[in-house]
Amino acid sequence: MIPPTDSGDPVRVLIADDQALLRGSLRVLVDAEPGLVTTSEAANGTEAVRCARQDPPDVVLMDVRMPGTDGIEATRQICGSPGTANVKVLILTMFDLDEYVYAALRAGASGFLLKDTPPAELIAAIRIVAGGDALLAPAVTRRLIAEFAHRPEPSQPLPRTLDGVTGREREVLALIARGLSNTEIAERLYLGIATVKTHVSHLLTKLDCRDRAQLVIVAYESGLVTAARPPTGP
């Protein structure tokens, strides 16, 4: 069971989707769950950004394809604005397409789910994202790997963004990029779970990342990890 937020306050959720019936269904689902509450609804990306700025939620359930400003651009505006930088975005879409996954994570989204996800998994995802973790399932990680597999090998040394990252932290970062959980990383590197969490926290701070999803992006874009070369163990 995922614990409630530290403050004990309910997780506040903004629902953004251009289909009124789906928005209503999601609102009923969210409001029926203890510890969750819907703050507002938006029919397009422009409304989502406005609602998020007027009454910042903890999590936005964001559709991708909406008229006008789409979900990717709305995510970029929400995650990139100081007033809503702490808002987490969970992308919901009917389209399981690589470009959506990559674009959403690059825009700052903390998770990506298909609309046919079972209700219980959706509720769990909201709690996971609200708690500060990324919902980065192995299937999503595989799509990211496929995206980078089509890019040329980096010809330059690791960029300055990894300056100050220790050798052990780089090992942890490489395993995060492969979709491993903290428990799996601890087992792979023979570390305690608390030590792994400390390394992850340091990586988030040093690399100025919102969550694990952003760490995956940095790991691949820096050249630390490539699709063709798995990370080595200790």
N, C-alpha and C positions, 0 to 999 in steps of 0.2 A: 504493500500500500504506500502511495506517495504521500509524504507528510504535507500538512498545510503550510502556508507561508509563515515566516517567522513572526510576523506581526499578529497573526491570527485573523487578519482581515480577509474577506472573500477575494478570490481572484477575479478581477474585473475584465470582461471580454467585450471587444468590439467586433461585430460581424459585418463583413463587407462582401457582398455578392449581388450581382445584378438580377437574380431570380428571387422575387418576393416570397414565393412558396418555400424555397430552400432557406432563406433568411429566417422565416418564421419557424421552420422546423428546427433549425439550429438553436434559435432562441429558446424554444421549449425544452430542448435537450440540455442546454447549458443551465437554464434557470431551475431545472428540476434536480440538478446535482448539488448536494451540500457543499458549501465552500466556493461556489462559482456564481457569478451574476453577470448578466448582460448589461452593458452601459448604454449602448446605442447600436443602430444599424446604418449601413451605408450601401447605396445602390451602385456606386462607381468609385474609382480611385480618388477622384477629387473630393467627394464626400467623406471618404475614409480618412484622408489627410486632415480635413477640416474637423471632423469629429475627434480624431486623435489629439489634435492641438487644443480643442476646446475643453475636453474632459479626458485626459490621458488614461487609457486602460492599461492593464498589465500585459494583455495579449490581444493581438488582432488576428482573427480568422480571415485570411485574405484570399479571395478568388483571384485567378490570374487574368482570365479574359473578361474584361468589363468595358463598356463603352467609354470613349474619352480616355482619361488617364487609366491605364491598366494596372493590374496588381503589382507588377514588377516596379513600375515607376513610383507608385504610391508607397511601396515598401522602401524604396530608395529615399524618398522625401521624408518619410517618418523616421527611419533609422539614422538619417543624416542631419536631422535638425536637433539642436541642443535641447529644445523643450520636450522632445519626444524620443530622445536617444535611448532611454531606458525601456521603451516599449518593445516588447517582443512580438515578432510577426511569424505566424504559422500559416504557410501557404497551403491552400486547398484547391485542387484542380481535378478535372476529369481527364486531363491530358498528361500521360506519362511520357513526356518528351524531354530529351537530354537538355535542350537549350533552356527550358523552363527551370529545371533543377539548378543548373549552373548560374543562370541569370538571377534567380531568386536568392541564392546564397551570396553571390557577389553584391547584391543590393542590400544585404544585411539580414535576411530572413534567418530565423533560428530553427526552422523545420519545414518539412515538405511532406504532405499527405495527399493521397488520392481521395476523391469524394465518396468512393465506395468503401472507405475504411469503416469497420464496425464501430458503432457508437461508443462502446466501452474503450476502444483504443483511441478514439478522438478525445474523449474526456481525459484519459491518461496523458495524451500528448499535450493538452493544454496545461496540465499540472507540471509536466516535465519542463516545458518551455518557460512557464512562469517561475519555476524554481531556479532558472538560470542555466539549465543544461540545453544542449542542442539535441534536437530529434534527428539524428543522422544515422538512419538504419544502414546496414551493410549494402542493401540494394541501391541506396542513394550514393553511397561511397563508390560503388562499382561504376555508376554513371559518371561520377567525377573523374575516376581513373580513365574511363573511356574518352572523356573530353580531352584530357591532357595527353593521352596516347597519340592523338592526331596532331600534336604540336611538336615542333622540332626540339631536339635536346638543347638545353641551355648551353651556350658557348662561353658564358661569363661565369666567374666564381659566384658563390652565394652572395646575394645583395646585402646591403648594410642593415636591412630589416632583421637579420639574424645575428648581428653583432651583439655580444653580451649574452647570448644563449649558450649555456654550458653544453658539454658533450653529452651528459646524461639527459639534459632537457631536450636535446636534438633527437636522442633515441626515443624518448617519450612522444615527441612531436611526430616522428615518423610512424609510430604505431597508431597514434590518433588518426593520422591520415589514412591508415589502412582500415579504419572502422572499429578498432578494438576498444572495449570499455575499460574503465579504470581497473576493474578486477582482472581482466585479461592482461592488461599491461603489467600489473603487479606480478602476475604469475610468469609472464614472459621474461621480465627483467629481475625476478627474484627480489622484489621490493615489497614493503608493507603498503597497504592501500592508502594509509594516511600520507606516506611519502609520495606516492603517485599524485594524490590530490594536491599536495604542495607544489610539485613540479608543474602540474597543469595550471595552478593559480599563478605561478611565476611566469609561465609562458603567456597567459592571457594578458598579464600586466606588461611584460617586456615587448610583446608584439602588438600591443594595443588592439586586441581582438575582443569581440563581444562574447564569443562562446566557442565551442569546439568546431562548429561549422566553419567559422572564420579561420581557425587554426589549420583546418584541412586545406583551405584555399592557399594560405601562406606556405604550407609545406610543399605543395605542388608548384606554385608560381615561383618559389625561391629556387627550385631545383633540388631541394633536399631529398625529395622522394619523386620517383618517376614511375610510370605505369609498367615499365619493363623490368625494373630492378627493385625487388622487395628489400625492406630494411633488414639489416643483420642484427642478430641478437648479441648479448654480451659475450 
